[in-house]
Amino acid sequence: EGTTTLTFIVEVLENSVTFTVNTDKKILGDALMELGLIDGTFDSYGLYVKVVNGITADYDKNQRYWALYVNDAYASSGVDTTEIKAGEIYKFVYSK
C-alpha cells in the first residue's frame, strides 16, 4: 500500500505481465525491490538488474539483459535513480 500508484510491465519475448504498484517510495528501484519484483547487484554505475519477476537475464551466458523503458522510451537513467512520477508507465523488457 502507498500513496502513489504506478504501472509496471514485464515483457519477455511475446509475453507480458502488468502490475499495479502502490508505494510511498520516490525511486522506482526502491519500490520494485521492496516488493521483490527486481533484484541485482550494485557496482560503480549503480544497480545492475539481473532478475525481474523471477526471470534472470544473464548477459555473459546468453547476451540477454533487462532494458528499462519509461512511457515506451528507453530510460535515460537507471532504475536506482529513476524518480516515480504519477501517470507514467515503467517497463522492463528482456532484451538481446
N, C-alpha and C positions, 0 to 999 in steps of 0.2 A: 504494500500500500504506500501511496505517496501523493504529493500534490501535483506532480507533473506526469502527464500521460504521453507516451511515445509509441510509435510503431516500429518494430524491429523485425526485419525479414532475413531469413537464412535461405540462400539459393545454392543447391548442389545439383549440378547438371540440369536436368529438366524439372527437378522437384524444388518446391519452395514451401517454407513454413513461416507463418506470420504470427508474431507475438505482440500483444498489447501489454506494455510495461508501465507500471505506476511506480514512481520513485521520488525521493526527496534529494537524490544526488544531483549534482550540477554537471558532472563529467560523464560522458557516455560509457567509457570503460569501467568506471567505478560502479555504475548502475548494473551493467551486464555481468561484471564479475561477482557482485553481491548476490545476484540471482543464479549464479552458476552457469550462465549461458556462454561465457567465454573463459579461456584460460590460455596462458602463455608464459613467456619468460621476459624479464626485464634486462635490457642492456643499455649502452650509452645512447641509443636512439629512442629509448622508451620501451613500451610494451610491444613485444612481437607476439601476435595472436597465432597460436597453433591449433587450438581446439575451439570449435563453435558448435553449440548444441550437441556435444558429444562426438563430433566428427573431426578427426585430426587431418590436417594438411601438413605434409612433410616435404618441403622443397628438395631436401637432399635425396630423398628416395624416389619421388615421382614428379618433381618440378611443380607441385601444387602449392598454392598459398591462399590465404584469405584476403580478399580485397574489400576495403570498406568504401561504401558509397553513401552519400547524403543527398536525398532527393534525386536519385538516379545519376548523380555526378560523382566521379571518382573523388574521394575525400582529399582535401589539401592538408589535413592534419591527421595525426594518429589517433586511435581510439582513446588513448590515455590523456589527450589534450583537447578532444572534441567536446565543446560545450553543448549541452542539451538545450534545444530550442523548441518551444511548442509548435506543433503542426508539421515538423519535419519528419521525414521517413529515413530511417537508418537501415542499411542492408550490408550483410557480409555475403560475398559471392566466392564460392570455391573455384579458384581460377588456375590457369596454367599459362 
